[in-house]
């Protein structure tokens, strides 16, 4: 793997860094969890508050459940260190499949939009469906994504 990538593409633990597109995909697939965190962070630093009332009104428990794989992956990413533990290692190595599952399940409700009898009044659903479809395509075809999720720091032997 080292011959395929430049040295700058590895982190301090000698693991391949996730590309920015993957970072954006993870953030998008966990958006209903991350938006309230961003809102709280803006309140904490005193720079005001984001108007997220539309997020709280539109979301149903379904969306939070289908985003759990992406949230688990965020946990594994934070723990991607030599002492990260077996759970983080297990989640990370299955990260591509977890994200694919999350993106496909998030895309599923929008497949009904292909029915000509369904009248769509908002373009939001089409945008979300297009982004999820692009994420599925990216995760399914990217060699870099496969390599990132195959790479986790070796366990710390001194512990």
JOWO-V812702 format. One record per residue. N is the residue number from 1. RES is the residue in one letter. PHI is phi in whole degrees, -180 to 180 (NA if undefined). NEAR is the number of other C-alpha atoms within 8 Angstrom. Layout:
[[N	RES	PHI	NEAR] [N	RES	PHI	NEAR]]
This chain:
[[1	X	NA	5] [2	X	-62	6] [3	X	-77	5] [4	X	-84	5] [5	X	-130	7] [6	X	-73	8] [7	X	-61	6] [8	X	-66	5] [9	X	-87	8] [10	X	-113	11] [11	X	-90	9] [12	X	-69	5] [13	X	-97	8] [14	X	66	7] [15	X	-110	11] [16	X	-65	10] [17	X	-74	8] [18	X	-66	8] [19	X	-70	8] [20	X	-60	6] [21	X	-65	6] [22	X	-67	9] [23	X	-62	9] [24	X	-64	8] [25	X	-63	9] [26	X	-63	11] [27	X	-63	9] [28	X	-66	7] [29	X	-72	11] [30	X	-120	12] [31	X	-61	9] [32	X	-72	11] [33	X	-88	10] [34	X	-77	9] [35	X	-62	9] [36	X	-63	9] [37	X	-65	8] [38	X	-63	8] [39	X	-62	11] [40	X	-63	9] [41	X	-65	8] [42	X	-67	12] [43	X	-69	10] [44	X	-65	7] [45	X	-85	6] [46	X	79	6] [47	X	-97	7] [48	X	99	6] [49	X	-139	8] [50	X	-79	6] [51	X	-87	5] [52	X	-108	9] [53	X	-60	6] [54	X	-66	7] [55	X	-67	8] [56	X	-70	7] [57	X	-77	6] [58	X	-85	6] [59	X	-87	10] [60	X	-121	6] [61	X	-55	6] [62	X	-52	7] [63	X	-67	10] [64	X	-70	11] [65	X	-67	7] [66	X	-73	10] [67	X	-92	14] [68	X	-58	10] [69	X	-60	11] [70	X	-68	13] [71	X	-67	10] [72	X	-60	9] [73	X	-68	12] [74	X	-60	9] [75	X	-59	9] [76	X	-64	14] [77	X	-66	9] [78	X	-63	7] [79	X	-89	10] [80	X	-76	12] [81	X	-137	9] [82	X	-58	11] [83	X	-96	8] [84	X	-64	11] [85	X	95	9] [86	X	-70	6] [87	X	-64	7] [88	X	-63	13] [89	X	-62	12] [90	X	-63	8] [91	X	-63	11] [92	X	-61	13] [93	X	-66	11] [94	X	-105	9] [95	X	-59	10] [96	X	-62	11] [97	X	-71	7] [98	X	-64	11] [99	X	-68	13] [100	X	-60	12] [101	X	-62	9] [102	X	-62	14] [103	X	-67	13] [104	X	-66	11] [105	X	-68	9] [106	X	-72	11] [107	X	-79	12] [108	X	-53	8] [109	X	-61	7] [110	X	-84	10] [111	X	-65	8] [112	X	-64	8] [113	X	-69	9] [114	X	-73	7] [115	X	-70	7] [116	X	-66	6] [117	X	-78	4] [118	X	-86	8] [119	X	-98	6] [120	X	-99	6] [121	X	-104	4] [122	X	-117	6] [123	X	-85	7] [124	X	-56	6] [125	X	-63	8] [126	X	-67	9] [127	X	-65	8] [128	X	-62	9] [129	X	-62	11] [130	X	-66	8] [131	X	-65	8] [132	X	-62	12] [133	X	-64	11] [134	X	-65	8] [135	X	-64	11] [136	X	-60	11] [137	X	-61	8] [138	X	-63	8] [139	X	-65	11] [140	X	-75	7] [141	X	-112	6] [142	X	-81	8] [143	X	-67	6] [144	X	-61	7] [145	X	-63	12] [146	X	-60	9] [147	X	-67	10] [148	X	-61	11] [149	X	-78	12] [150	X	-84	8] [151	X	-108	9] [152	X	-143	12] [153	X	-57	10] [154	X	-62	5] [155	X	-60	8] [156	X	-74	7] [157	X	-76	4] [158	X	-80	3] [159	X	-86	3]]
